[in-house]
Amino acid sequence: MTTISLVAGNCGRGRGYEDGRFEFRSNLYLGKDFLASDLFNNNPFRRRANGCLSKALKGFENGNGRRFRVIARVKKGKKHDYPWPENIDLDIKDGHLTYLSHFKPLAEKPKPVTLPFEKPLVDLEKKIIEVCRMADETGLDFTDQIGALENKYQQALKDLYTHLTPIQRLAIARHPNRPTALDHILNITEKWVELHGDRAGYDDPAMVTGIGTMDGKSYMFIGQQKGRNTKENIFRNFAMPTPHGYRKALRMMKYADHHGLPIITFVDTPGAYADLKSEELGQGEAIAHNLRTMFGLKVPIVTVVVGEGGSGGALAIACPNKLFMLENSVLYVASPEACAAILWKSSQAAPKAAEKLRITAQEHYKRKIADGIIPEPLGGAHADPVWTSQQIRLAITQAMDELTKMDTEELLRHRMLKFRSIGGFQEGKPVEPERKRNMKPSDASMLNAADIESDLEKLKKNILEAKVPSDPITDQAIEKLKQDVDNEVTRAFISMGLQEKLESLKLELSRASDNQTLNRNLKVKVDKLMQEFKQNLSRPGAYLGLKQKLEKLSMVSRLIEQKEKGEKLKAEINQKIPSKIKEKLEQLETAQANLSKGDPLDEDLVAEAVKAKKELIEVLKSANLEIVGVAKRKAAAELQEKIVNVKKEIDGEIERVIDVAGLHGKIEELKAEMAIDSSSPKVEKLQAEIKEEIRTALDDTALKQKVENLRREFATSSEEVIDDKVIAENGRW
């Protein structure tokens, strides 16, 4: 491009400059023949030595009639190659349109960078270089020594990179010479054109997007781009995208979805840029919008973590059907340094935090977050970038071959189930994604009330009907119940934030001596801790599973205690009852059995039974036992009838409340909704509303009293001594 500068010669009054330019202070009157054709005609101009053209023009005079001279200086502008060159090859068949990208080959090879844990390898390298230098200087043959050192170096390299710690893998992922997203894209594509802009006035260099081809198929590439030196890192903002970058990626995703292009994303960022301006522009909203949109895209998506993936900044382009990680890449919700600063108040604890966070590719693959691990050469991806890129290409093409066979519905479901299954683990077996999706957190740890009642009834029956003091099946069930209660109590202490206090108290108790003052202090601490625990436990609706299990354990303990007490007392009474009375009681039982069959009653046997009964009472009185009454057998049918009557009364009261509150319409609506989908949110909402209205309108005080009386009557019946035997009541006989 050329430009022409026009300056006036020093031909009149005014201020002159050293370069020959002149500034007029008087008015100029230009004639009508001052035309561009005269100006660009070379013949009438006088060429000067400094490359300027000059000519005295007619008809151009100032106010005093003095002529002036026009000088034209021709300057050549800078030729730039971005965004378009002057000569574009319209018949290009392959390669990359470099003029559409800021990414150019580096003028100088990057300097080697040694990581702290690689220092032993550096020492071996120095020894090899020193031996080679000696061989060149002396002309001696050191082939064997050099070969031995090289073998030792390769073995040390293999041992080192086979047993890397999480913090060492993080250092490799952050290596300054590690291949970037564009390095991999240029290595694996035959054609590549970079696309720019979020169509809102900004183009974020930290997020690169474009269309490329592999094996003749077109793909949309999206990646976070780090710099290869300080200047590039500043330009790329250290691969920390702003909201403009995420909206740019979103635009390209929608473009690919519209045109049916499979999407390949490369993750390599410490996180989204968190400055004040980014927050003002909606950083969180931009990330959330990307997350929501990616789950609805109807094209296959494959993500490769090539470096480090930090929190939501990485997830904004990483909601794929298949997620691959390079062998030494990392993915984390918070950087180990930040985690260590939060938990241990010092970034020096970063190695410990890196281990606890499970950030490596191996840990993510183990937990089924990553679908595969792409190998790297020994020494990291920067040791052989081209080979690493080809491994990435192989993994991508295999995944795309699998995904492109799915229809749209299968593709969306595959993506949904991948993320639904993350974190779905139980001890011993995995949880199916469909079941986990419909699982409520409270139901996972809390038993159903009906199950607890059923288990309790079984335990009661086993305890009361046991012929021996210790029944193995009953003991096993009770021991399991105790273990469940212990586990629930431990979880409750943790959720209440009392775990540290409990551990500290246990430590003090283990160190406690016979000092009475110390014991009293410990007792005060124990009482205070238990009071706080009981206060938290008594909150309405809190720790329902633990409360139910504690009530069940308490009931079982009382039954066992009563059973043992009854067996002991029964043995003592049987020892004091004469054998003649026992024989008469057995005859009476036989007569009662015959009577139930229809046989006539023997009056003499009845008289003997009455006499034996009086003798039994005298024996019990002689054993210092107080007689409070005599109980007869309560028929199970009678108790069952009472239970049925109470249930009918409860059902009738609920029906009455439904009629009064006018809930029939809602109940019919609930039935209709359940017929369509029993697990829909509307069904749950209607159920909650109906229950709440019934609970509000129902006066359940009298019903609760009847149920409680029935429960006591049932408990009392289990404590009675059957067939006209003496009963226990409040510790008396």
Residue pairs with C-beta under 8 A, 6 or more apart in sequence:
1 76
1 77
1 79
2 74
2 75
2 76
2 77
3 74
3 75
3 77
4 39
4 72
4 73
4 74
4 75
5 72
5 73
5 75
6 39
6 70
6 71
6 72
7 20
7 21
7 22
7 70
7 71
7 73
8 21
8 22
8 24
8 68
8 69
8 70
8 71
9 20
9 22
9 54
9 68
9 69
9 70
9 71
10 16
10 20
10 22
11 22
11 66
11 67
11 68
11 69
12 22
12 24
12 26
12 62
12 64
12 66
12 68
13 24
13 25
13 26
13 62
13 64
14 22
14 23
14 24
14 25
14 26
15 22
15 23
15 25
16 22
16 23
17 23
20 52
20 71
22 68
24 62
24 68
26 62
26 63
26 64
27 62
27 63
28 60
28 62
28 68
29 60
29 61
29 62
29 63
30 59
30 60
31 57
31 58
31 59
31 60
32 59
33 57
33 58
33 59
34 57
34 59
34 60
38 44
38 57
39 70
39 72
42 53
44 55
45 53
45 54
45 55
45 72
46 53
46 54
46 55
47 53
48 54
48 71
51 73
51 74
52 71
52 72
52 73
53 71
53 72
53 73
53 74
54 69
54 70
54 71
54 72
55 69
55 70
56 67
56 69
57 67
57 69
57 70
60 67
60 68
60 70
61 67
61 68
62 68
79 86
81 99
82 99
82 102
83 99
83 100
84 99
85 99
94 190
94 191
95 190
95 191
96 186
96 189
96 191
96 192
96 193
97 192
97 193
97 194
98 104
100 193
100 194
100 196
101 182
101 194
101 210
102 205
102 235
103 182
103 186
103 194
103 208
103 225
106 228
106 229
110 176
110 177
110 228
110 229
112 177
113 175
113 176
113 177
114 122
115 168
115 171
115 172
115 175
116 171
117 160
117 168
117 171
118 160
120 156
120 160
121 153
121 156
121 157
121 160
124 149
124 152
124 153
124 156
125 153
127 149
128 146
128 149
128 150
128 153
131 142
131 145
131 146
131 149
132 142
132 146
134 140
134 142
135 141
135 142
135 146
154 378
157 378
157 379
158 378
161 378
161 379
161 380
164 172
164 328
165 351
165 354
165 355
166 330
166 336
166 351
166 354
166 355
166 357
166 358
166 359
166 360
167 336
167 350
167 351
167 354
167 355
169 328
169 329
169 330
169 359
169 360
169 361
170 308
170 330
170 336
170 354
170 359
172 178
172 328
172 380
173 307
173 308
173 328
173 329
173 330
174 307
174 308
175 380
175 382
176 228
177 228
177 382
178 226
178 306
178 307
178 380
178 381
178 382
179 187
179 306
179 381
179 382
179 385
179 388
179 389
180 225
180 226
180 227
180 228
180 268
180 306
180 307
181 208
181 223
181 224
181 225
181 226
181 266
181 268
181 306
182 208
182 223
182 225
183 385
183 389
184 223
184 266
184 304
184 306
184 385
184 388
184 389
184 392
185 192
185 208
185 210
185 212
185 221
185 223
185 266
186 192
187 385
187 386
187 389
187 390
187 393
188 212
188 214
188 389
188 390
188 392
188 393
188 396
189 212
189 213
189 214
189 221
190 212
190 213
190 214
190 216
191 212
191 213
192 210
192 211
192 212
192 213
192 221
193 210
193 211
193 212
194 208
194 209
194 210
195 209
195 210
195 211
195 252
196 203
196 209
196 248
197 203
197 248
197 251
198 204
198 244
198 245
198 247
198 248
198 251
199 251
200 244
200 247
202 242
202 244
203 244
203 248
204 237
204 241
204 242
204 244
204 245
204 248
205 225
205 235
205 236
205 237
206 224
206 225
206 236
206 237
206 238
206 239
206 240
206 241
206 242
206 245
206 269
206 273
207 222
207 223
207 224
207 225
207 241
207 245
207 246
207 248
207 249
208 221
208 222
208 223
208 224
208 225
209 220
209 221
209 222
209 223
209 248
209 249
209 252
210 220
210 221
211 218
211 219
211 220
211 221
211 261
212 218
212 219
212 221
213 219
214 393
214 396
214 397
215 397
217 262
217 400
218 261
219 261
219 262
219 263
219 264
220 252
220 253
220 255
220 256
220 261
220 262
220 263
220 264
221 264
221 265
221 266
222 249
222 252
222 253
222 263
222 264
222 265
222 266
222 317
223 265
223 266
223 267
223 268
223 306
223 317
224 239
224 241
224 266
224 267
224 268
224 269
224 313
224 314
224 317
225 236
225 239
225 268
226 232
226 233
226 236
226 238
226 239
226 268
226 269
226 307
227 233
227 234
227 235
227 236
227 238
227 239
237 273
238 270
239 268
239 269
239 270
239 307
240 269
240 270
240 271
240 272
240 273
240 274
240 313
241 249
241 269
241 272
241 273
241 313
241 316
242 272
242 273
242 277
242 278
242 281
242 283
243 278
243 281
243 282
243 283
243 285
243 286
244 281
246 272
246 283
246 286
246 287
246 289
246 290
246 316
246 317
247 286
247 289
249 290
249 316
249 317
250 286
250 289
250 290
250 293
253 263
253 290
253 293
253 294
253 297
254 293
255 261
256 262
256 263
256 297
256 299
257 297
257 298
257 299
260 299
261 299
262 299
262 300
262 301
262 302
262 400
262 403
262 404
263 297
263 299
263 300
263 301
263 302
263 320
264 301
264 302
264 303
264 304
264 396
265 301
265 302
265 303
265 304
265 317
265 318
265 320
266 303
266 304
266 306
267 303
267 304
267 305
267 306
267 307
267 309
267 314
267 317
267 318
267 331
268 305
268 306
268 307
268 308
268 309
269 307
269 308
269 309
269 310
269 313
269 314
270 308
270 310
270 313
270 335
271 310
271 311
271 312
271 313
271 314
271 335
272 278
272 283
272 287
272 310
272 311
272 312
272 313
272 316
273 283
273 313
274 283
284 312
286 316
287 312
287 313
287 315
287 316
290 316
290 317
290 319
291 315
291 316
291 319
294 301
294 317
294 319
294 320
295 319
295 412
295 415
295 416
295 419
296 412
298 408
298 411
298 412
299 411
300 321
300 399
300 400
300 403
300 404
300 406
300 411
301 319
301 320
301 321
301 322
301 415
302 320
302 321
302 322
302 323
302 324
302 396
302 399
302 400
302 403
303 317
303 318
303 319
303 320
303 322
303 323
303 324
304 324
304 325
304 326
304 374
304 392
304 395
304 396
305 314
305 318
305 323
305 324
305 325
305 326
305 329
305 330
305 331
305 361
305 370
306 326
306 329
306 381
306 392
307 326
307 329
308 329
308 330
308 331
308 332
309 315
309 318
309 329
309 330
309 331
309 332
310 332
310 335
311 332
311 333
311 334
314 331
319 415
319 419
320 415
321 399
321 403
321 411
321 414
321 415
321 418
322 371
322 372
322 399
322 402
322 403
323 369
323 370
323 371
323 418
324 370
324 371
324 372
324 373
324 374
324 392
324 395
324 396
324 399
325 331
325 361
325 364
325 365
325 370
325 372
325 373
325 374
326 361
326 373
326 374
326 376
326 381
326 388
326 392
327 361
327 373
327 374
327 375
327 376
328 361
328 376
328 380
328 381
329 361
330 359
330 360
330 361
331 359
331 361
331 364
331 369
331 370
332 357
332 359
333 357
334 342
334 357
336 350
336 351
336 353
336 354
336 357
336 359
337 347
337 350
337 353
339 350
339 353
339 356
339 357
340 346
340 347
340 348
340 349
340 350
340 352
340 353
341 347
343 349
343 353
344 352
344 353
358 364
358 367
361 370
361 373
362 373
364 370
365 371
365 372
365 373
367 422
367 423
368 421
368 422
369 422
371 399
371 418
372 395
372 399
374 388
374 391
374 392
374 395
375 391
376 383
376 388
376 391
377 383
377 384
377 387
377 388
381 388
403 411
403 414
406 414
417 433
420 433
420 434
420 436
420 437
421 430
421 433
421 436
424 430
424 431
424 432
424 433
424 436
425 431
431 439
438 679
442 544
445 488
445 491
445 545
446 544
446 545
446 548
447 545
447 548
447 549
449 548
452 548
452 549
452 552
455 477
455 552
456 552
456 555
456 556
458 477
459 474
459 477
459 478
459 556
459 559
460 555
460 556
460 559
460 718
462 471
462 473
462 474
462 477
463 471
463 474
463 556
463 559
463 560
463 563
464 559
464 563
464 718
466 474
466 563
469 564
469 567
478 556
478 560
481 549
481 552
481 553
481 556
482 553
484 549
485 546
485 549
485 550
485 553
488 543
488 545
488 546
488 549
489 546
492 533
492 536
492 537
492 543
492 546
493 499
493 502
493 533
496 532
496 533
496 536
498 529
498 532
498 533
501 529
502 529
505 522
505 525
505 526
505 529
508 522
508 525
509 522
512 518
512 519
512 522
536 542
536 543
537 543
537 546
537 547
559 718
562 719
566 719
566 728
569 728
569 733
572 623
573 619
573 620
573 623
573 625
573 726
574 582
576 619
576 622
576 623
577 616
577 619
578 615
578 619
581 612
581 615
581 616
581 619
584 608
584 609
584 611
584 612
585 609
585 612
585 616
587 605
587 608
587 609
588 605
588 608
588 609
588 612
589 723
591 601
591 602
591 605
591 606
591 609
592 723
595 601
613 724
616 726
617 627
620 627
620 726
620 733
621 627
625 726
625 732
625 733
626 732
626 733
627 726
627 733
628 727
628 729
628 732
628 733
629 727
629 729
630 724
630 726
630 727
631 720
631 721
631 722
631 724
631 725
631 727
632 724
633 722
633 723
634 717
634 720
639 713
639 714
639 717
642 710
642 713
643 710
646 703
646 706
646 707
646 710
649 703
649 706
650 703
653 698
653 700
653 703
654 694
654 698
657 663
657 694
657 697
657 698
658 664
658 667
658 694
660 697
661 693
661 694
661 697
663 690
663 693
663 694
666 686
666 689
666 690
667 690
669 686
670 683
670 686
670 687
670 690
673 680
673 682
673 683
673 686
674 683
677 683
719 727
719 728
720 727
720 728
721 727
721 728
726 733
727 733
